[in-house]
Amino acid sequence: DQQVKQNSPSLSVQEGRISILNCDYTNSMFDYFLWYKKYPAEGPTFLISISSIKDKNEDGRFTVFLNKSAKHLSLHIVPSQPGDSAVYFCAASYFDRGSTLGRLYFGRGTQLTVWP
Amino acid sequence: DTGVSQDPRHKITKRGQNVTFRCDPISEHNRLYWYRQTLGQGPEFLTYFQNEAQLEKSRLLSDRFSAERPKGSFSTLEIQRTEQGDSAMYLCASSSRGTGATNEKLFFGSGTQLSVL
């Protein structure tokens, strides 16, 4: 059962515009959320994260928004650049004495294409 | 920081053969993870080591899979009697979450792509 869902397999955005990638989750125990970026033939690279006690975290061109009541988070990239073209994975984890915070639950990913 | 290193990058094997992958984590990281990614899916957790102790295993890790981290540094993942369903990208990640930290950031290697014919 997919606990983290990315319902848009692809997104195409013009350079300079905003890219908005969405993610929904079902497990209310999740308290830490991350976005990873993946280029072909490489492993996922950490991009930005947010704790459940916050509703926004910003790092340069990247901002993550968390809406706990809707169990929804989004990643905003502005302005988008061609180098941002990659697969973006949403991931989540929670603290559990029987588990590790490094046990991440990933969505299926969204392929972002930024065209000039 | 030389990153997480995985070897080999690609492995093609025949069904029924055994394969072994190696992961060298970032040197100061005490936590090491194995994930598996199949086509069209996100990475899925397989197992986790803290130093040399294997502390958690997913139900995805069948009896044919075994992972070790003998000296708390590099790790190996062995798959015995491979099946076509084992074809996937096997990803290793490491981290150094401190005591009391409430979050953890994983650094992934480039993965080993396994194809079972």
gemmi code that builds the backbone of each chain (N, CA, C; Angstrom):
import gemmi

chains = {
    "A": [
        ("ASP", (0.847, -1.185, 0.000), (0.000, 0.000, 0.000), (0.885, 1.238, 0.000)),
        ("GLN", (0.636, 2.121, -0.955), (1.465, 3.301, -1.128), (1.069, 4.343, -0.087)),
        ("GLN", (1.930, 4.607, 0.868), (1.624, 5.573, 1.923), (1.990, 6.994, 1.514)),
        ("VAL", (2.832, 7.125, 0.509), (3.199, 8.433, -0.021), (2.891, 8.414, -1.517)),
        ("LYS", (2.113, 9.370, -1.950), (1.625, 9.332, -3.326), (1.999, 10.603, -4.083)),
        ("GLN", (2.539, 10.406, -5.249), (2.776, 11.510, -6.173), (1.944, 11.183, -7.407)),
        ("ASN", (0.844, 11.853, -7.560), (-0.138, 11.478, -8.573), (0.171, 11.998, -9.971)),
        ("SER", (1.137, 12.906, -10.053), (1.513, 13.416, -11.368), (2.838, 12.797, -11.773)),
        ("PRO", (2.844, 11.909, -12.758), (4.108, 11.290, -13.156), (5.037, 12.257, -13.875)),
        ("SER", (4.484, 13.329, -14.431), (5.339, 14.259, -15.159), (4.796, 15.681, -15.065)),
        ("LEU", (5.724, 16.634, -15.238), (5.386, 18.059, -15.219), (6.338, 18.764, -16.164)),
        ("SER", (5.794, 19.619, -17.014), (6.611, 20.371, -17.973), (6.399, 21.854, -17.726)),
        ("VAL", (7.507, 22.592, -17.550), (7.438, 24.007, -17.185), (8.455, 24.780, -18.017)),
        ("GLN", (8.108, 25.984, -18.363), (9.041, 26.831, -19.099), (10.054, 27.444, -18.142)),
        ("GLU", (11.256, 27.591, -18.615), (12.324, 28.221, -17.839), (11.869, 29.581, -17.306)),
        ("GLY", (12.193, 29.831, -16.036), (11.831, 31.095, -15.421), (10.496, 31.070, -14.693)),
        ("ARG", (9.665, 30.096, -15.017), (8.355, 29.979, -14.377), (8.472, 29.184, -13.092)),
        ("ILE", (7.363, 29.085, -12.365), (7.341, 28.309, -11.140), (6.977, 26.852, -11.441)),
        ("SER", (7.679, 25.949, -10.789), (7.321, 24.528, -10.834), (6.712, 24.172, -9.487)),
        ("ILE", (5.586, 23.490, -9.513), (4.930, 23.050, -8.280), (4.730, 21.544, -8.369)),
        ("LEU", (5.403, 20.844, -7.475), (5.280, 19.388, -7.415), (4.513, 19.030, -6.157)),
        ("ASN", (3.571, 18.129, -6.290), (2.668, 17.800, -5.195), (2.872, 16.390, -4.675)),
        ("CYS", (2.497, 16.217, -3.415), (2.681, 14.934, -2.747), (1.587, 14.788, -1.687)),
        ("ASP", (0.986, 13.637, -1.600), (-0.019, 13.347, -0.576), (0.434, 12.131, 0.222)),
        ("TYR", (0.049, 12.072, 1.467), (0.395, 10.925, 2.287), (-0.813, 10.467, 3.083)),
        ("THR", (-0.773, 9.220, 3.490), (-1.924, 8.666, 4.192), (-1.641, 8.378, 5.665)),
        ("ASN", (-0.388, 8.196, 6.019), (-0.046, 7.815, 7.390), (0.094, 9.059, 8.272)),
        ("SER", (-0.807, 9.222, 9.214), (-0.801, 10.415, 10.068), (0.367, 10.421, 11.050)),
        ("MET", (1.097, 9.309, 11.133), (2.255, 9.267, 12.029), (3.483, 9.950, 11.425)),
        ("PHE", (3.490, 10.154, 10.126), (4.646, 10.793, 9.504), (4.875, 12.169, 10.126)),
        ("ASP", (6.132, 12.441, 10.509), (6.416, 13.742, 11.092), (7.645, 14.405, 10.485)),
        ("TYR", (8.167, 13.806, 9.445), (9.341, 14.394, 8.794), (9.229, 14.093, 7.308)),
        ("PHE", (9.392, 15.112, 6.495), (9.163, 14.979, 5.060), (10.359, 15.530, 4.295)),
        ("LEU", (10.692, 14.871, 3.213), (11.868, 15.247, 2.442), (11.536, 15.228, 0.957)),
        ("TRP", (12.300, 15.982, 0.202), (12.285, 15.902, -1.252), (13.684, 15.527, -1.716)),
        ("TYR", (13.723, 14.558, -2.632), (14.970, 14.143, -3.246), (14.848, 14.373, -4.747)),
        ("LYS", (15.980, 14.668, -5.352), (16.055, 14.844, -6.796), (16.947, 13.734, -7.353)),
        ("LYS", (16.560, 13.208, -8.507), (17.334, 12.104, -9.086), (17.544, 12.330, -10.572)),
        ("TYR", (18.832, 12.345, -10.954), (19.191, 12.371, -12.365), (19.384, 10.928, -12.840)),
        ("PRO", (19.258, 10.684, -14.136), (19.466, 9.328, -14.671), (20.844, 8.778, -14.283)),
        ("ALA", (20.876, 7.523, -13.949), (22.111, 6.797, -13.616), (22.794, 7.328, -12.353)),
        ("GLU", (22.085, 8.093, -11.543), (22.630, 8.554, -10.272), (21.651, 8.198, -9.155)),
        ("GLY", (22.157, 8.196, -7.921), (21.268, 7.989, -6.788), (20.527, 9.259, -6.441)),
        ("PRO", (19.460, 9.151, -5.652), (18.715, 10.338, -5.222), (19.606, 11.277, -4.412)),
        ("THR", (19.410, 12.569, -4.615), (20.153, 13.605, -3.893), (19.182, 14.422, -3.055)),
        ("PHE", (19.517, 14.581, -1.781), (18.655, 15.350, -0.881), (18.517, 16.787, -1.366)),
        ("LEU", (17.295, 17.283, -1.294), (17.012, 18.641, -1.761), (16.591, 19.541, -0.597)),
        ("ILE", (15.540, 19.180, 0.096), (15.009, 20.011, 1.161), (14.110, 19.141, 2.035)),
        ("SER", (13.945, 19.539, 3.292), (13.099, 18.771, 4.199), (12.249, 19.713, 5.047)),
        ("ILE", (11.264, 19.130, 5.725), (10.422, 19.902, 6.628), (9.918, 19.004, 7.748)),
        ("SER", (9.938, 19.538, 8.939), (9.394, 18.837, 10.085), (7.905, 19.143, 10.207)),
        ("SER", (7.179, 18.246, 10.852), (5.733, 18.430, 10.946), (5.329, 19.594, 11.848)),
        ("ILE", (6.285, 20.145, 12.593), (5.946, 21.287, 13.446), (5.977, 22.600, 12.657)),
        ("LYS", (6.402, 22.510, 11.402), (6.447, 23.697, 10.555), (5.475, 23.542, 9.400)),
        ("ASP", (5.138, 24.651, 8.761), (4.318, 24.551, 7.559), (5.037, 25.080, 6.318)),
        ("LYS", (6.252, 25.545, 6.512), (7.006, 26.058, 5.369), (8.489, 26.005, 5.676)),
        ("ASN", (9.259, 25.633, 4.653), (10.716, 25.698, 4.772), (11.271, 26.136, 3.423)),
        ("GLU", (12.198, 27.069, 3.479), (12.694, 27.681, 2.250), (14.203, 27.543, 2.177)),
        ("ASP", (14.705, 27.240, 0.990), (16.142, 27.158, 0.768), (16.427, 27.621, -0.654)),
        ("GLY", (16.793, 28.885, -0.760), (17.072, 29.436, -2.082), (15.839, 29.414, -2.972)),
        ("ARG", (15.969, 28.765, -4.127), (14.836, 28.711, -5.063), (13.783, 27.666, -4.677)),
        ("PHE", (14.054, 26.897, -3.654), (13.184, 25.781, -3.287), (12.438, 26.077, -1.984)),
        ("THR", (11.136, 25.856, -2.032), (10.304, 26.012, -0.840), (9.384, 24.809, -0.730)),
        ("VAL", (9.315, 24.253, 0.468), (8.393, 23.152, 0.699), (7.297, 23.642, 1.639)),
        ("PHE", (6.067, 23.324, 1.298), (4.903, 23.676, 2.104), (4.255, 22.392, 2.608)),
        ("LEU", (3.849, 22.417, 3.867), (3.206, 21.260, 4.471), (1.828, 21.650, 4.998)),
        ("ASN", (0.803, 20.919, 4.593), (-0.554, 21.093, 5.098), (-0.952, 19.792, 5.780)),
        ("LYS", (-0.756, 19.763, 7.098), (-0.975, 18.518, 7.834), (-2.430, 18.083, 7.819)),
        ("SER", (-3.341, 19.036, 7.894), (-4.749, 18.664, 7.938), (-5.179, 17.975, 6.651)),
        ("ALA", (-4.569, 18.397, 5.540), (-4.891, 17.794, 4.245), (-3.956, 16.647, 3.907)),
        ("LYS", (-2.946, 16.409, 4.763), (-1.915, 15.401, 4.491), (-1.324, 15.626, 3.102)),
        ("HIS", (-0.877, 16.835, 2.905), (-0.394, 17.244, 1.582), (0.841, 18.121, 1.734)),
        ("LEU", (1.809, 17.882, 0.869), (2.935, 18.794, 0.802), (3.266, 19.093, -0.642)),
        ("SER", (3.922, 20.209, -0.830), (4.274, 20.605, -2.186), (5.668, 21.218, -2.185)),
        ("LEU", (6.304, 21.101, -3.315), (7.624, 21.688, -3.535), (7.490, 22.739, -4.622)),
        ("HIS", (7.909, 23.959, -4.306), (7.884, 25.035, -5.270), (9.312, 25.359, -5.687)),
        ("ILE", (9.531, 25.455, -6.965), (10.838, 25.837, -7.495), (10.630, 27.105, -8.322)),
        ("VAL", (11.279, 28.186, -7.874), (11.105, 29.423, -8.631), (12.364, 30.269, -8.558)),
        ("PRO", (12.928, 30.740, -9.663), (12.488, 30.386, -11.012), (13.032, 29.028, -11.431)),
        ("SER", (12.314, 28.320, -12.250), (12.763, 27.016, -12.737), (13.871, 27.197, -13.768)),
        ("GLN", (14.813, 26.258, -13.754), (15.948, 26.297, -14.679), (16.049, 24.956, -15.394)),
        ("PRO", (16.608, 24.933, -16.601), (16.732, 23.652, -17.321), (17.478, 22.586, -16.522)),
        ("GLY", (18.440, 23.004, -15.703), (19.188, 22.053, -14.874), (18.350, 21.413, -13.784)),
        ("ASP", (17.152, 21.933, -13.566), (16.261, 21.332, -12.575), (15.549, 20.099, -13.139)),
        ("SER", (15.664, 19.874, -14.430), (15.005, 18.718, -15.056), (15.552, 17.428, -14.443)),
        ("ALA", (14.677, 16.684, -13.805), (15.054, 15.475, -13.076), (13.773, 14.821, -12.567)),
        ("VAL", (13.933, 13.667, -11.931), (12.807, 13.047, -11.226), (12.860, 13.506, -9.772)),
        ("TYR", (11.735, 13.965, -9.258), (11.641, 14.440, -7.885), (10.815, 13.449, -7.062)),
        ("PHE", (11.416, 12.989, -5.977), (10.746, 12.058, -5.084), (10.375, 12.752, -3.785)),
        ("CYS", (9.167, 12.534, -3.365), (8.704, 12.933, -2.049), (8.910, 11.742, -1.120)),
        ("ALA", (9.346, 12.003, 0.108), (9.577, 10.927, 1.060), (9.138, 11.364, 2.453)),
        ("ALA", (8.826, 10.402, 3.282), (8.379, 10.709, 4.635), (8.893, 9.660, 5.607)),
        ("SER", (8.999, 10.060, 6.871), (9.383, 9.107, 7.907), (8.740, 9.525, 9.233)),
        ("TYR", (8.855, 8.652, 10.230), (8.326, 8.987, 11.549), (9.166, 8.294, 12.604)),
        ("PHE", (9.129, 8.889, 13.811), (9.877, 8.305, 14.908), (9.089, 7.141, 15.493)),
        ("ASP", (9.800, 6.023, 15.629), (9.191, 4.823, 16.198), (10.306, 4.087, 16.911)),
        ("ARG", (10.098, 3.719, 18.143), (11.158, 3.078, 18.894), (11.633, 1.804, 18.213)),
        ("GLY", (10.755, 1.173, 17.452), (11.138, -0.059, 16.785), (11.710, 0.156, 15.405)),
        ("SER", (11.881, 1.401, 15.025), (12.342, 1.668, 13.664), (13.322, 2.824, 13.685)),
        ("THR", (13.764, 3.203, 12.522), (14.733, 4.273, 12.388), (14.136, 5.394, 11.553)),
        ("LEU", (14.521, 6.612, 11.863), (14.077, 7.753, 11.072), (14.606, 7.678, 9.645)),
        ("GLY", (15.638, 6.857, 9.431), (16.157, 6.732, 8.078), (15.348, 5.791, 7.217)),
        ("ARG", (14.317, 5.173, 7.809), (13.421, 4.353, 7.015), (12.439, 5.299, 6.332)),
        ("LEU", (12.745, 5.615, 5.104), (11.935, 6.568, 4.352), (10.928, 5.845, 3.483)),
        ("TYR", (9.746, 6.441, 3.392), (8.698, 5.939, 2.511), (8.617, 6.916, 1.341)),
        ("PHE", (8.879, 6.411, 0.150), (8.979, 7.255, -1.031), (7.716, 7.177, -1.876)),
        ("GLY", (7.416, 8.290, -2.554), (6.444, 8.274, -3.626), (7.078, 7.728, -4.898)),
        ("ARG", (6.301, 7.658, -5.960), (6.788, 7.088, -7.212), (7.575, 8.088, -8.048)),
        ("GLY", (7.546, 9.338, -7.645), (8.335, 10.326, -8.350), (7.556, 11.089, -9.411)),
        ("THR", (8.018, 12.308, -9.680), (7.473, 13.143, -10.748), (8.631, 13.597, -11.628)),
        ("GLN", (8.540, 13.327, -12.917), (9.559, 13.775, -13.866), (9.300, 15.232, -14.219)),
        ("LEU", (10.207, 16.112, -13.799), (10.103, 17.534, -14.135), (10.975, 17.833, -15.342)),
        ("THR", (10.372, 18.474, -16.338), (11.122, 18.930, -17.503), (10.979, 20.438, -17.595)),
        ("VAL", (12.104, 21.136, -17.577), (12.108, 22.595, -17.712), (12.676, 22.918, -19.077)),
        ("TRP", (11.855, 23.530, -19.909), (12.293, 23.814, -21.277), (12.585, 25.303, -21.452)),
        ("PRO", (13.552, 25.607, -22.312), (14.007, 27.005, -22.481), (12.931, 27.904, -23.084)),
    ],
    "B": [
        ("ASP", (34.657, 14.549, 2.031), (33.429, 13.805, 1.756), (33.475, 13.266, 0.335)),
        ("THR", (33.772, 11.946, 0.219), (33.884, 11.384, -1.127), (32.579, 10.782, -1.563)),
        ("GLY", (31.544, 10.807, -0.754), (30.265, 10.272, -1.147), (30.163, 8.777, -0.897)),
        ("VAL", (28.953, 8.258, -1.124), (28.692, 6.832, -0.977), (29.062, 6.143, -2.296)),
        ("SER", (29.835, 5.086, -2.193), (30.324, 4.390, -3.378), (29.720, 2.998, -3.442)),
        ("GLN", (29.252, 2.599, -4.628), (28.680, 1.270, -4.799), (29.348, 0.561, -5.967)),
        ("ASP", (29.531, -0.733, -5.801), (30.189, -1.528, -6.829), (29.545, -2.915, -6.923)),
        ("PRO", (29.271, -3.426, -8.121), (29.454, -2.777, -9.424), (28.315, -1.802, -9.733)),
        ("ARG", (28.423, -1.062, -10.791), (27.343, -0.183, -11.217), (26.247, -0.970, -11.930)),
        ("HIS", (26.684, -2.009, -12.634), (25.731, -2.840, -13.366), (26.113, -4.300, -13.164)),
        ("LYS", (25.079, -5.167, -13.089), (25.329, -6.600, -12.967), (24.247, -7.328, -13.756)),
        ("ILE", (24.699, -8.164, -14.683), (23.782, -9.008, -15.438), (24.067, -10.433, -15.045)),
        ("THR", (23.047, -11.177, -14.675), (23.251, -12.537, -14.224), (22.117, -13.420, -14.732)),
        ("LYS", (22.359, -14.704, -14.694), (21.325, -15.650, -15.090), (20.529, -16.077, -13.858)),
        ("ARG", (19.298, -16.366, -14.074), (18.422, -16.822, -12.994), (19.050, -18.008, -12.282)),
        ("GLY", (19.016, -17.961, -10.948), (19.576, -19.046, -10.167), (20.981, -18.800, -9.667)),
        ("GLN", (21.663, -17.815, -10.237), (23.012, -17.476, -9.796), (22.975, -16.599, -8.555)),
        ("ASN", (24.093, -16.583, -7.838), (24.238, -15.700, -6.672), (24.964, -14.430, -7.093)),
        ("VAL", (24.587, -13.317, -6.497), (25.272, -12.054, -6.761), (25.555, -11.348, -5.439)),
        ("THR", (26.610, -10.555, -5.437), (26.981, -9.773, -4.247), (27.320, -8.361, -4.660)),
        ("PHE", (26.771, -7.404, -3.916), (27.044, -5.990, -4.160), (27.777, -5.414, -2.945)),
        ("ARG", (28.564, -4.395, -3.213), (29.305, -3.749, -2.133), (28.940, -2.286, -2.034)),
        ("CYS", (28.937, -1.776, -0.808), (28.678, -0.361, -0.558), (29.723, 0.171, 0.407)),
        ("ASP", (30.348, 1.285, 0.050), (31.252, 1.993, 0.952), (30.593, 3.315, 1.329)),
        ("PRO", (30.193, 3.467, 2.582), (29.487, 4.691, 2.982), (30.463, 5.848, 3.159)),
        ("ILE", (29.935, 7.004, 3.414), (30.758, 8.152, 3.792), (31.455, 7.787, 5.095)),
        ("SER", (32.738, 8.052, 5.169), (33.586, 7.445, 6.191), (33.124, 7.694, 7.626)),
        ("GLU", (32.632, 8.854, 7.951), (32.263, 9.120, 9.339), (30.821, 8.732, 9.668)),
        ("HIS", (30.107, 8.182, 8.706), (28.707, 7.820, 8.929), (28.598, 6.453, 9.594)),
        ("ASN", (27.818, 6.390, 10.679), (27.673, 5.122, 11.385), (26.419, 4.350, 10.953)),
        ("ARG", (25.552, 5.002, 10.186), (24.320, 4.334, 9.781), (24.369, 4.040, 8.285)),
        ("LEU", (23.950, 2.840, 7.926), (23.990, 2.416, 6.531), (22.678, 1.737, 6.197)),
        ("TYR", (22.150, 2.062, 5.002), (20.852, 1.565, 4.556), (20.972, 0.931, 3.181)),
        ("TRP", (20.129, -0.065, 2.946), (19.934, -0.618, 1.610), (18.476, -0.379, 1.211)),
        ("TYR", (18.317, 0.115, -0.003), (16.998, 0.321, -0.604), (16.983, -0.355, -1.973)),
        ("ARG", (15.794, -0.638, -2.446), (15.636, -1.195, -3.787), (14.624, -0.352, -4.554)),
        ("GLN", (14.950, -0.093, -5.826), (14.048, 0.674, -6.669), (13.765, -0.077, -7.952)),
        ("THR", (12.500, -0.357, -8.202), (12.094, -0.977, -9.456), (11.508, 0.095, -10.376)),
        ("LEU", (11.375, -0.256, -11.636), (10.963, 0.701, -12.660), (9.600, 1.307, -12.326)),
        ("GLY", (9.556, 2.645, -12.327), (8.290, 3.331, -12.090), (7.918, 3.469, -10.633)),
        ("GLN", (8.800, 3.018, -9.742), (8.529, 3.095, -8.306), (9.580, 3.949, -7.622)),
        ("GLY", (9.251, 4.392, -6.414), (10.261, 5.044, -5.603), (11.084, 3.995, -4.870)),
        ("PRO", (12.207, 4.401, -4.287), (13.017, 3.459, -3.516), (12.224, 2.860, -2.354)),
        ("GLU", (12.497, 1.572, -2.076), (11.836, 0.885, -0.958), (12.899, 0.383, 0.015)),
        ("PHE", (12.660, 0.598, 1.292), (13.590, 0.208, 2.342), (13.753, -1.306, 2.396)),
        ("LEU", (15.017, -1.747, 2.516), (15.303, -3.170, 2.685), (15.831, -3.465, 4.093)),
        ("THR", (16.916, -2.762, 4.472), (17.523, -3.065, 5.756), (18.396, -1.902, 6.212)),
        ("TYR", (18.803, -1.947, 7.497), (19.513, -0.838, 8.106), (20.529, -1.360, 9.123)),
        ("PHE", (21.721, -0.750, 9.101), (22.773, -1.067, 10.056), (23.135, 0.181, 10.846)),
        ("GLN", (23.356, -0.017, 12.128), (24.031, 1.005, 12.928), (25.352, 0.400, 13.353)),
        ("ASN", (26.426, 0.972, 12.862), (27.757, 0.350, 12.990), (27.674, -1.047, 12.374)),
        ("GLU", (28.047, -2.099, 13.108), (28.025, -3.431, 12.504), (26.730, -4.187, 12.776)),
        ("ALA", (25.841, -3.605, 13.573), (24.603, -4.283, 13.947), (23.478, -4.022, 12.941)),
        ("GLN", (22.884, -5.104, 12.458), (21.731, -4.992, 11.575), (20.494, -4.873, 12.460)),
        ("LEU", (19.891, -3.695, 12.478), (18.842, -3.407, 13.442), (17.427, -3.528, 12.900)),
        ("GLU", (17.290, -3.502, 11.596), (15.942, -3.567, 11.049), (15.974, -4.190, 9.667)),
        ("LYS", (14.986, -5.017, 9.375), (14.860, -5.632, 8.050), (13.417, -5.523, 7.583)),
        ("SER", (13.251, -5.185, 6.325), (11.919, -5.114, 5.737), (11.416, -6.512, 5.375)),
        ("ARG", (10.104, -6.622, 5.247), (9.536, -7.891, 4.785), (9.944, -8.173, 3.344)),
        ("LEU", (10.419, -7.145, 2.635), (10.888, -7.345, 1.256), (12.149, -8.194, 1.223)),
        ("LEU", (12.862, -8.233, 2.340), (14.134, -8.948, 2.400), (13.859, -10.424, 2.688)),
        ("SER", (13.710, -11.196, 1.590), (13.411, -12.612, 1.764), (14.640, -13.363, 2.273)),
        ("ASP", (14.461, -14.665, 2.520), (15.564, -15.494, 3.032), (16.716, -15.585, 2.036)),
        ("ARG", (16.456, -15.273, 0.773), (17.523, -15.355, -0.230), (18.465, -14.144, -0.150)),
        ("PHE", (18.059, -13.155, 0.594), (18.857, -11.930, 0.722), (19.590, -11.946, 2.061)),
        ("SER", (20.850, -11.549, 2.021), (21.583, -11.373, 3.271), (22.495, -10.163, 3.156)),
        ("ALA", (22.530, -9.378, 4.199), (23.368, -8.186, 4.220), (24.282, -8.242, 5.431)),
        ("GLU", (25.493, -7.748, 5.241), (26.465, -7.719, 6.326), (27.194, -6.388, 6.345)),
        ("ARG", (27.685, -6.063, 7.509), (28.556, -4.897, 7.671), (29.569, -5.258, 8.756)),
        ("PRO", (30.516, -6.138, 8.404), (31.338, -6.809, 9.406), (32.163, -5.910, 10.314)),
        ("LYS", (32.670, -4.831, 9.840), (33.524, -3.990, 10.674), (32.912, -2.611, 10.869)),
        ("GLY", (31.657, -2.500, 10.566), (31.000, -1.215, 10.729), (31.398, -0.189, 9.702)),
        ("SER", (32.045, -0.657, 8.619), (32.417, 0.302, 7.572), (31.651, -0.041, 6.303)),
        ("PHE", (32.268, -0.808, 5.367), (31.565, -1.169, 4.147), (30.505, -2.222, 4.432)),
        ("SER", (29.605, -2.402, 3.487), (28.544, -3.399, 3.616), (28.430, -4.188, 2.323)),
        ("THR", (27.968, -5.430, 2.436), (27.671, -6.235, 1.259), (26.224, -6.705, 1.314)),
        ("LEU", (25.634, -6.815, 0.151), (24.286, -7.355, 0.007), (24.382, -8.528, -0.966)),
        ("GLU", (24.015, -9.720, -0.514), (24.077, -10.901, -1.348), (22.666, -11.393, -1.638)),
        ("ILE", (22.444, -11.754, -2.882), (21.184, -12.370, -3.276), (21.517, -13.766, -3.788)),
        ("GLN", (20.947, -14.761, -3.169), (21.174, -16.144, -3.596), (20.032, -16.592, -4.514)),
        ("ARG", (20.386, -17.470, -5.440), (19.378, -18.064, -6.350), (18.488, -16.964, -6.932)),
        ("THR", (19.112, -16.060, -7.638), (18.395, -14.890, -8.151), (17.193, -15.295, -9.005)),
        ("GLU", (16.184, -14.446, -8.954), (14.966, -14.609, -9.744), (14.772, -13.361, -10.596)),
        ("GLN", (13.983, -13.485, -11.638), (13.775, -12.347, -12.522), (13.153, -11.172, -11.773)),
        ("GLY", (12.362, -11.446, -10.767), (11.743, -10.394, -9.963), (12.730, -9.615, -9.109)),
        ("ASP", (13.968, -10.096, -9.035), (14.995, -9.367, -8.275), (15.601, -8.243, -9.098)),
        ("SER", (15.300, -8.209, -10.368), (15.840, -7.153, -11.225), (15.384, -5.794, -10.726)),
        ("ALA", (16.339, -4.950, -10.418), (16.035, -3.651, -9.807), (17.332, -2.876, -9.658)),
        ("MET", (17.183, -1.624, -9.215), (18.337, -0.827, -8.806), (18.461, -0.984, -7.297)),
        ("TYR", (19.630, -1.386, -6.836), (19.871, -1.531, -5.403), (20.696, -0.339, -4.936)),
        ("LEU", (20.096, 0.426, -4.041), (20.694, 1.672, -3.578), (21.187, 1.533, -2.146)),
        ("CYS", (22.341, 2.085, -1.895), (22.898, 2.145, -0.555), (22.896, 3.607, -0.115)),
        ("ALA", (22.651, 3.835, 1.152), (22.657, 5.193, 1.684), (23.318, 5.180, 3.060)),
        ("SER", (23.865, 6.312, 3.454), (24.436, 6.401, 4.792), (24.054, 7.728, 5.424)),
        ("SER", (24.156, 7.776, 6.746), (23.852, 8.999, 7.471), (24.594, 8.977, 8.797)),
        ("SER", (24.582, 10.124, 9.464), (25.235, 10.221, 10.769), (24.348, 10.980, 11.723)),
        ("ARG", (23.164, 10.505, 11.883), (22.216, 11.153, 12.782), (22.757, 11.140, 14.193)),
        ("GLY", (22.758, 12.295, 14.823), (23.259, 12.393, 16.180), (22.210, 11.992, 17.190)),
        ("THR", (22.642, 11.725, 18.394), (21.729, 11.372, 19.471), (20.780, 12.520, 19.744)),
        ("GLY", (19.506, 12.212, 19.838), (18.519, 13.242, 20.125), (18.033, 13.984, 18.915)),
        ("ALA", (18.626, 13.727, 17.765), (18.168, 14.423, 16.563), (16.772, 13.940, 16.199)),
        ("THR", (15.994, 14.801, 15.646), (14.614, 14.451, 15.288), (14.440, 14.300, 13.787)),
        ("ASN", (15.544, 14.353, 13.053), (15.430, 14.116, 11.628), (16.712, 13.458, 11.152)),
        ("GLU", (16.685, 12.964, 9.968), (17.831, 12.241, 9.438), (17.886, 12.440, 7.937)),
        ("LYS", (19.070, 12.782, 7.442), (19.249, 13.003, 6.028), (20.133, 11.898, 5.467)),
        ("LEU", (19.625, 11.192, 4.481), (20.371, 10.101, 3.872), (21.110, 10.574, 2.633)),
        ("PHE", (22.322, 10.076, 2.495), (23.126, 10.322, 1.308), (23.184, 9.011, 0.533)),
        ("PHE", (22.705, 9.028, -0.698), (22.609, 7.823, -1.501), (23.805, 7.679, -2.431)),
        ("GLY", (24.159, 6.427, -2.697), (25.105, 6.122, -3.752), (24.391, 6.080, -5.100)),
        ("SER", (25.154, 5.795, -6.150), (24.581, 5.769, -7.499), (23.863, 4.465, -7.811)),
        ("GLY", (24.002, 3.487, -6.926), (23.243, 2.256, -7.087), (23.926, 1.195, -7.931)),
        ("THR", (23.438, -0.032, -7.779), (23.826, -1.157, -8.626), (22.586, -1.620, -9.363)),
        ("GLN", (22.646, -1.569, -10.693), (21.512, -2.010, -11.505), (21.661, -3.504, -11.773)),
        ("LEU", (20.747, -4.300, -11.256), (20.786, -5.747, -11.436), (19.765, -6.165, -12.482)),
        ("SER", (20.230, -6.945, -13.439), (19.331, -7.537, -14.432), (19.467, -9.051, -14.353)),
        ("VAL", (18.373, -9.728, -14.094), (18.367, -11.185, -14.006), (17.675, -11.735, -15.257)),
        ("LEU", (18.441, -12.508, -16.043), (17.908, -13.015, -17.313), (17.263, -14.382, -17.153)),
    ],
}
model = gemmi.Model(1)
for chain_id, residues in chains.items():
    chain = gemmi.Chain(chain_id)
    for i, (resn, *xyz) in enumerate(residues, 1):
        res = gemmi.Residue()
        res.name, res.seqid = resn, gemmi.SeqId(i, " ")
        for name, pos in zip(("N", "CA", "C"), xyz):
            atom = gemmi.Atom()
            atom.name, atom.element = name, gemmi.Element(name[0])
            atom.pos, atom.b_iso = gemmi.Position(*pos), 0.0
            res.add_atom(atom)
        chain.add_residue(res)
    model.add_chain(chain)
structure = gemmi.Structure()
structure.add_model(model)
structure.setup_entities()
